[in-house]
Amino acid sequence: MKTSVLTGIIQRLEAMVNANNSEPEVRRFELDGVEKCQVTYHADDKAFELSDSQRGTTYRFDDIDLVAIEIYELLG
């Protein structure tokens, strides 16, 4: 059985939420060495900011599942 990509994405996002840093947490998501998006977690307002590297657009999410699905689609 193949390992779930979505589980790995959620684990990375949960690590961002659980970090005790005063600075925003940032993660980059790549496919075959090409950055697809960058995600920043802002603990002060408990929101994720996703920057789509190819389109140059930014989206804001307050739900970990929604940002995980968006990342999954960008990696697909």
N, C-alpha and C positions, 0 to 999 in steps of 0.2 A: 504494500500500500504506500502511495506517495505521501510525503509530508505536506501538511497544509501550509500554503504561503500566507494565508490570512492569519493563522495562529502566530506566525513569526512577526507579522506586522503589528498585531495587537500587543504582543509581548514588548516590542520596542516602544510602542506608545505608552504602555503602562509604566515602563521604566522611566520615561520622561515625567509622568505624573508623580511617581513616587520619589523622584530626586528631591533632595532638600536644598536646592540652590536658590539664591536670591536672583540670579540671572535666568533669563529664559533658556530652556533646553532646546537644542537644535539637533535634528537628525536629517540625513540625506538618504534618499532611496534611489537606488540605481538598478539598471538592467543591462547586463553585459558591459559594464563599465561606463555606461552613459547615464548621467543624472536625469531622473524623470521628475523628481520633485524634492522640495525641502520643506520640512515641517518644524514649526516652532511652537513650543508649549508655553503659554503665559500663565503662570500659577496665580497671579494676582486676580485675574478674572476667569480662571479655569477654562481657557479656550485654546484651541489649536488653530494655527494659521498655516495653511498649505499654499506654497508657491509652486505653480506648475512651470517647470523649467522650459518646456517647449512653447507654450502659449504665452508665457509672461503674465499670467493672471494669478491672483491671490484670492483664496477662499478662507472663510473663518467658520469653525465648527465648535460647538459646545458639547458634542456627543462623540465619544471615542469610536463607536461603531460606524458612524457616518464618515469620519475621516479615514478610518481603516478601509472602508469600501472604496472611497475615492482613490486612495493609494493603490489598492489592488487593481482597479480599473486602469490606472496609469501604467502599471507594471505589466498589464496583460497584453 
